[in-house]
C-alpha cells in the first residue's frame, strides 16, 4: 500500500463514523440478558492485572524478566497476574456489581528496568503498563491475543464493559534489556547491555550504565522525530507541561494531531520483521506501515484494540500533558473502530448490539469536578468523564483519605444527578488508587457506602472490598505498596453462585462481611441507573429519593436510600401506595402504605427498589 493510499484509507475509515451520537437503549433493553446501562451510573472496578490473579503460570518470566531483582526485591517486578487470571474472576467482579472493569495497559512494555523509588533501591519493571514499547502487540506476560479476546467476550457476556488504560504522553524509559534485544543506544564505559547490572554501594539503580546524551547510536530507537529525549539532543527531565518529559520519561512529539508526517521507528520495523501471531494484534497490522503524524500512528495503534476485540473505553493517562486535539483524534479513531467491530461481530459477542458511544475518561492530577466542561475536556478533547481526586489527592505524604459522606451526595447530585440527560463532563470518583493511597478507615463499610451510592460514576480499586493492605512493596515503599497482591475472600470459589442473580436479589454473598456489603451495594447500583444518574430529592437527614428517565426511550427507574435507624421510612416522590418494593440490602419484600414502608430489623442501609422476582 502506498503512503498516500494508506493515509487516505486511514482518514476515510475514521470519517465514516464521525458524527454518530449515542443511541439510547429502549425500555425493552432491561432484561436479564441485556440490562439497561448508562455510563453515567457506571461502577468501575480498577485492576492492575499483574497483581490480581495468575491464571497462566507459563507466561511468567516473559522477555527474561525475573520475579525478583538483583538485590532480591520483588517491589516492582512482575508478580504473575495475567489476563487469564482476570478472566477466571469475572464472576467475582459481577458479584460486586461492577458494570465496567478498568485494566492496566496490556500492550507490550519495556523488557527491562529503570531505577525504582527516590533512592533507586530496586529495579522497577513495567508491571503496571505505563512504559510502552509496542502498542501493536500483547505483552507476553499478560497473555495471548486469543486469551485477551476471550476475556473481553466473557466480560461482555456478564454485562461488564472493558476500559483499557492507555498512555499517549510518553514511551518507556531506555533500558539495558531493550538495548540488548533491539541493538540501539550507547552505554557508559562501553558496558555490554546484554550483561546483568546490579548496583554496588554506593551506587543505586538510578545509576544504570546508560549514556543518554546525544548520539547517533540512539537513532535505532524511536528517533528524534518521535521523542523528546537526551539521546536526540533535547532536554528530558522533570517537566510539568506539554512537550516536556514527566519524571524523565521520553515525551512523544504528538502535540499537533496531524503534523509533521514521520516514518516508523527503526527498532519497531526491526521487531516486526519476525511476526509473532500469538501476540501481534491483527487489526494493528495495517498501522505498521506508511507515514503519518506521531498522533495518527498512536491513535491507529490504540484504536486497533477496539477494532480487534471490542474494547469499550479508554482511561487516558496524564491527560493534561497531551493536547486536547490529539485526545479528540483518539476518540474519533476509536469510535469508528468500535462501529466496525460491532458490524463484524454480530451474533458473536453480545456487545455488538450495544449502542453507547466509545467511552473515554481522563486523568489530570488533582482534577476534581467540572460538570459544565469549563475545562473543554469534553468539547475539545472527546472525554466523557475525568477522574475525581476530591477524596484522595495526596501522592507524596500518602496521607489518610477522606471519603464521601451522606451530605456529599447532595452536592454530587446537583452536579451529576441529571435524571437521564448527560452531564457535559462526568466525574469518576474513588477513595483508593495506585498513585495515592489505600483508604482503610476504621469503618471501611461506611466509607464504601458513601462511595458506591455517590451520584456520578464511581471506581473501586481492586481490594477495596477486602481491605487489601499496603505492604510497602516489601521495603517500606508506600507508593509501590498500594499495588500489593490481591487478597481474595476465603470463599472465592463461590463466585459463580454470587454472580448468578445480580439482576434481582440472589441472596448469595461472601462470608467476608465487607465483601458482602459491597456486593449488596454494588448490585443495587448497577440494577438501578437512578443511583448514579438520577435527580435527587431529600426527605430529611437520612432519606433520599432518586429518579431517572431516559428522554429517548422513556425508560424510568427510581430508588429510595435510607441510612437511619428507624423502621418506618418515607418513600414519597418516588413510590405510591400499593407499589411493591424490595430492600436491595436484605431482600425483604414490602408494600407502600400511606407513603411509607415498614422495615423492622433492617441492615446497615436500606436500598428500596421496585420488586424483581428472583
Secondary structure by P-SEA (a helix, b strand, c coil): ccaaaaaaaaaaaaaccccccbbbbcccccccccccccccccbbbbbcccccccccccccccccccccccccccccccccccaaaaaacaaaaaaacccbbbbccccccccccccccccccbbbccccccccccccccccccccaaaaaaaaaaaaaacbbbbbbbbccccccccaaaaaacccccccccccccbbbbbccccccccccccccccccccccccccccccccccccccccccccccccccccccccccccccccccaaaaaaacccccccccccccccccccccaaaaaaaaaaccccccccccccccccccccaaaaaaaaaaaaaaaaaaaaacccccccccccccbbbbbbccccccccccccccccccccccccccccccccccccbbbbbcaaaaaaaaaccccccccccbbbbccccccccccccccaaaaaaaaaaacccbbbbccccccccccccccccaaaaaaaccccccccccccccccccccccccccccaaaaaaaaaaaaaaaaccccccbbbbbccccbbbbbbbcccccbbbbbbbbccccccccccccccccbbbbcccccbbbbbccccccccccccbbbbcccccc
